[in-house]
Amino acid sequence: MVQVVVADASQKHITDRVFQLWVNDLQDLAYYIDDVLDDVDTKALRRKLNNDAHANTSIGNVLKFIPKCCTNFSPLNVLYGQQMSSKLEEITTKLHDLVDQKNDLGLMVNVERSSIRAA
């Protein structure tokens, strides 16, 4: 979709500073989203490694009988969930702002062109 909007801007000869700032903000948001996804992936990998480390221990044998919802509860997990929720809200807000700015610039997403690229 980003490429389609950039193509629309070039067709409309929008080369001014406002458009460049919009593209930079969009790129910054994409990098931020990538960082958040890396953080989630790292957290999941740590959890898996931790669970694997306890799998054949006496603690692991006891944990098998306790539902996962109870064993994963810790203040750190709650804090992580709150932080992640905050980051997702921030991403959503920034994305809505970028869509509003795109509309203010008069940029359009040509569905025909974007479906061709996706195929």
C-alpha positions as CSV (number, residue, x, y, z in Angstrom):
1,M,0.0,0.0,0.0
2,V,2.8,2.4,0.8
3,Q,4.3,2.0,-2.7
4,V,0.9,2.7,-4.2
5,V,0.5,5.9,-2.3
6,V,4.0,7.0,-3.2
7,A,3.3,6.3,-6.8
8,D,0.1,8.4,-6.6
9,A,2.1,11.2,-5.1
10,S,4.6,11.1,-7.9
11,Q,1.8,11.1,-10.5
12,K,0.4,14.2,-8.8
13,H,3.9,15.7,-8.7
14,I,3.8,16.0,-4.9
15,T,7.4,16.5,-4.0
16,D,7.1,19.1,-1.3
17,R,8.5,18.9,2.2
18,V,5.1,17.9,3.7
19,F,5.0,14.7,1.7
20,Q,8.6,13.8,2.6
21,L,7.8,14.3,6.2
22,W,4.8,12.0,5.9
23,V,6.9,9.3,4.3
24,N,9.5,9.7,7.0
25,D,6.8,9.4,9.7
26,L,5.4,6.3,8.0
27,Q,8.9,4.7,7.8
28,D,9.5,5.5,11.5
29,L,6.3,3.9,12.4
30,A,7.2,0.8,10.3
31,Y,10.5,0.5,12.2
32,Y,8.8,0.9,15.5
33,I,6.3,-1.8,14.7
34,D,9.2,-4.0,13.7
35,D,10.9,-3.4,17.0
36,V,7.7,-4.2,18.9
37,L,7.3,-7.5,16.9
38,D,10.9,-8.3,17.7
39,D,10.2,-7.7,21.4
40,V,7.2,-10.0,21.3
41,D,9.2,-12.7,19.5
42,T,12.1,-12.4,22.0
43,K,9.7,-12.7,25.0
44,A,8.1,-15.8,23.4
45,L,11.4,-17.4,22.8
46,R,12.6,-16.7,26.4
47,R,9.4,-18.2,27.8
48,K,9.8,-21.3,25.6
49,L,13.4,-21.7,26.7
50,N,12.4,-21.3,30.4
51,N,9.6,-23.8,30.0
52,D,12.0,-26.3,28.3
53,A,14.6,-25.8,31.1
54,H,12.0,-26.8,33.7
55,A,10.4,-29.6,31.6
56,N,12.2,-32.6,33.3
57,T,12.8,-31.1,36.7
58,S,10.7,-31.7,39.8
59,I,9.3,-28.1,39.4
60,G,8.4,-28.9,35.9
61,N,6.5,-32.1,37.0
62,V,4.5,-30.1,39.5
63,L,3.8,-27.3,37.0
64,K,2.3,-29.9,34.5
65,F,-0.7,-30.2,36.9
66,I,-1.3,-26.5,37.3
67,P,-3.2,-24.7,34.5
68,K,-1.0,-22.5,32.3
69,C,-3.1,-19.4,33.2
70,C,-2.0,-19.8,36.8
71,T,1.7,-20.6,36.2
72,N,2.3,-17.6,33.9
73,F,0.9,-15.1,36.3
74,S,3.6,-12.9,37.7
75,P,3.9,-9.1,38.2
76,L,6.5,-9.0,35.4
77,N,4.1,-10.6,33.0
78,V,1.3,-8.3,34.0
79,L,3.7,-5.3,33.5
80,Y,4.8,-6.6,30.1
81,G,1.2,-7.0,29.0
82,Q,0.4,-3.4,30.1
83,Q,3.5,-2.1,28.3
84,M,2.6,-4.0,25.2
85,S,-1.0,-2.7,25.3
86,S,0.3,0.8,25.6
87,K,2.6,0.3,22.6
88,L,-0.2,-1.1,20.5
89,E,-2.4,1.8,21.3
90,E,0.4,4.2,20.3
91,I,0.8,2.4,17.0
92,T,-2.9,2.5,16.3
93,T,-3.0,6.2,17.1
94,K,0.0,7.0,14.9
95,L,-1.4,4.9,12.1
96,H,-4.8,6.7,12.2
97,D,-2.9,10.1,12.2
98,L,-0.9,9.0,9.1
99,V,-4.1,7.9,7.3
100,D,-5.6,11.3,8.1
101,Q,-2.5,13.1,6.8
102,K,-2.6,10.9,3.7
103,N,-6.2,12.0,3.1
104,D,-5.3,15.7,3.7
105,L,-2.5,15.4,1.1
106,G,-5.1,14.1,-1.3
107,L,-3.3,10.8,-1.8
108,M,-5.3,7.8,-3.0
109,V,-4.8,4.1,-2.9
110,N,-5.5,2.7,-6.3
111,V,-7.1,-0.6,-5.5
112,E,-6.5,-1.9,-9.1
113,R,-2.8,-1.1,-9.0
114,S,-2.3,-2.5,-5.4
115,S,-4.1,-5.8,-6.2
116,I,-1.8,-6.3,-9.2
117,R,1.3,-5.8,-7.1
118,A,-0.1,-8.2,-4.5
119,A,-0.7,-11.0,-7.0
